[in-house]
Amino acid sequence: MLSLTVLGIAVASSPAAAQDVRAAVIRVDYPSLLPLSRLDLPADNRGFAGARLATDDNRTTGQFLGQSYATKEVSVPPQETQAAFQALMDAGIRLVVVIGNATDLIAMADGAPDDALLLNAASGDITLRSGSCRANVLHIAPSDAMRTDAVAQFLVWKRWTDWFLIEGSNPRDQALGQAYRTSARKFGAKITVERIFEDTGGSRVSDSGHVLVQRQIPVFTQDAAAHDVVVAADASDVFAEYLPYHLWDAAPVAGSAGLRPLTWAPTHESWGATQIQRRFEALAGRSMTDIDYQTWLALRVLGEAATRTSSADPATLRDYILSPDFELAAFKGVPVTFRPWNGQLRQPILLSNGRMTVSVSPQDGFLHEASPLDTLGLDRPESDCTAFEGEN
């Protein structure tokens, strides 16, 4: 049997039985206010553009193996999520990438047929990787803990170990704030002062907005205990972008503004990333975002597993994805793999200031018996997930 290499993958060149690898991306469009910065306006094709690029990449290899790839794109308001998901199941699609929150993801997982496999491309909810995990869900998106650990490692490496933590008043903000507290304890940082920024609603932007911010933020942050850095936990996008240059005391900002933990950034160029950046920009006419990258990565995980197993069966793909044999090049310097105890994808986290990639975590010197990537997020002893018991 002859072999050839496609996209760096050694594959058999003998004809294989034709296989249709059918997947879907379901994006739940939640109502939200406009972002603080118009640079962050969401694109209509967010997530879907990443799916199209991944489907093209999968087809490049699939054509040599007798595999065809098709990806259905579905965008729905939250009240129609379950009906749209059921329609996919009724159509026989069993591989579904979900761009939605934890509540909707769990509802889909619990209502799915036994042979369905879901890939979480958006929610960072830590409980999804712990007590609320589901055996039929794999997590492509990093958990909030992975992101906060990535920031914490860099700040500790810099010896900026005294933190001023500012969190929002919404539940998502407070969950993120708790993740930063956990990361501080984990890596030896100290939170010297904490404050809550109340979300009072109302207009987010006005003609005199910069004047109000310039007066209010310094007053809000004055008289704080000594600190090296301000860490913002603002998952709701209410205040964090206002912090740089407006603090009472001079200090760098990290977290939800300033130095941000991302899976992808338009500034990322290392490890061959420039080529995928250019291909995505040619396809979408804009830069790739976290959601685009995570959706691309989810479908590439399926494509890699289908290539290696010569199968489109969800159970076969899942078993291979969670096995020690699975790895995927993802333009991050090291292959990405999965944690078999909770279905979380291991991956490096970029730390970006919006103009440059400042660093990449895990940082040098943070060691782990299995993989440095397992220093980010829940390690096996920290996870209460039991749905994956018996995996490798």
Sequence and secondary structure as in RCSB ss.txt:
>XXXX:A:sequence
MLSLTVLGIAVASSPAAAQDVRAAVIRVDYPSLLPLSRLDLPADNRGFAGARLATDDNRTTGQFLGQSYATKEVS
VPPQETQAAFQALMDAGIRLVVVIGNATDLIAMADGAPDDALLLNAASGDITLRSGSCRANVLHIAPSDAMRTDA
VAQFLVWKRWTDWFLIEGSNPRDQALGQAYRTSARKFGAKITVERIFEDTGGSRVSDSGHVLVQRQIPVFTQDAA
AHDVVVAADASDVFAEYLPYHLWDAAPVAGSAGLRPLTWAPTHESWGATQIQRRFEALAGRSMTDIDYQTWLALR
VLGEAATRTSSADPATLRDYILSPDFELAAFKGVPVTFRPWNGQLRQPILLSNGRMTVSVSPQDGFLHEASPLDT
LGLDRPESDCTAFEGEN
>XXXX:A:secstr
  EEEETTEEEE S    EEEEEEEEEE       SSGGG   TTTTHHHHHHHHHHHHHHHTTTTEEEEEEEEE
E GGGHHHHHHHHHHTT  EEEEES HHHHHHHHHHS TT EEEESS   GGGGTTT  TTEEE S  HHHHHHH
HHHHHHHTT  EEEEEEESSHHHHHHHHHHHHHHHHHT EEEEEEEE    S S  TTHHHHHHHHHHHHHTT  
  SEEEEE TT SSGGG TTT SS   EEESSSBEEES  TT  TTTHHHHHHHHHHHHSS   HHHHHHHHHHH
HHHHHHHHHT   HHHHHHHHTSTT  B  SSSS BEEETTTTEEE  EEEE SSSEEEEES TT   SS GGGG
SS  GGG    TTTT  
